[in-house]
Amino acid sequence: MAQLSALLTPALFNFALWSGWLSDSEQALGDGWLMTAPPVGVEPIELEKQLDSYRRAVALDADVEQRYTLMSKLFSRALTIEPGEERFLWLWTVLEVFPMRDTSNIQPISDYLAQVTGRAAADVKRFLYLGNLFGARSDLVHDGKLAYGREVLGEVLNKLEAIDVTVLRALGGLPYAGQLDKYFF
């Protein structure tokens, strides 16, 4: 899932689009989360070559390969659950595995994304609000509440997902595809 998300789009694996209504003779209840994604064309032979190249790039470094395995599990788990606290936590934890390896400081995220995107680390940190995201993660883990309400949660989760995809693509040797450009004004 993580490799296909990095190569194509995570939208392929996001939560179920429809699970039905809860109803009885008195009432009908439903819940929804609307997401749109551009169509993705897939050429099977080319995709197989890209996946093979991706796997080889990850396998070049044993530490990266081990971290990537965990990151891909966390990322895949995040994609399959509905938007909320757990999804936020899994998406953030991907970044704690890498690029935050061996530290609790968020600076390696800015530094790594700066290399990938060609932007200054300070701009990456500022425009992606990495400090705020880390603060929200800390509030969630230590205080049991997520700082983002439903009105902004989708945007926050989309940003975290884009950050994760950017990191996963880079680890797989793929070029930066502009996933974060809309956040840099």
MOSULGI-V99585 format. One record per residue. BURIAL is # if it has 9 or more other C-alpha atoms within 8 Angstrom, else .. D_FIRST is the distance of its C-alpha to the first C-alpha in whole Angstrom. Layout:
burial->{BURIAL	BURIAL}
d_first->{D_FIRST	D_FIRST}
This chain:
burial->{.	#	#	#	#	#	#	.	#	#	.	.	#	#	.	.	.	.	.	.	.	.	.	.	.	.	.	.	.	.	.	.	.	.	.	.	.	.	.	.	.	.	.	.	.	.	#	.	.	#	#	.	#	#	#	#	#	#	#	.	.	.	.	#	#	.	#	#	.	#	#	#	#	#	#	#	#	#	#	#	#	.	#	.	.	#	#	#	#	#	#	#	#	#	#	#	#	#	#	#	.	.	.	.	.	#	.	#	#	#	#	#	#	#	.	#	.	.	#	.	#	.	#	#	#	#	#	#	.	#	#	.	.	#	.	#	#	#	#	#	.	.	.	.	.	#	.	#	.	.	.	.	#	#	.	#	#	.	#	#	#	#	#	#	#	#	#	#	#	#	#	#	#	.	.	#	.	.	#	#	.	.	.	#	.}
d_first->{0	4	6	5	6	8	10	10	10	8	11	9	7	10	13	15	17	20	21	25	28	30	34	37	41	41	38	34	32	28	26	23	21	21	18	19	17	18	17	15	17	15	17	16	18	17	13	14	16	14	11	14	16	13	13	17	17	15	17	20	21	21	20	18	16	16	16	12	11	13	11	7	9	11	8	6	10	11	9	10	14	16	18	20	21	18	15	18	18	15	14	17	17	14	17	19	18	18	20	22	22	26	27	27	28	26	28	25	22	25	26	23	22	25	25	22	23	27	28	30	29	31	30	26	27	30	28	25	27	25	28	28	24	25	28	26	24	27	29	26	26	30	31	29	29	26	28	27	28	26	28	26	23	21	22	21	18	17	19	17	13	15	16	13	11	15	15	11	13	16	15	13	17	16	19	19	18	20	18	20	23	24	25	27	31}
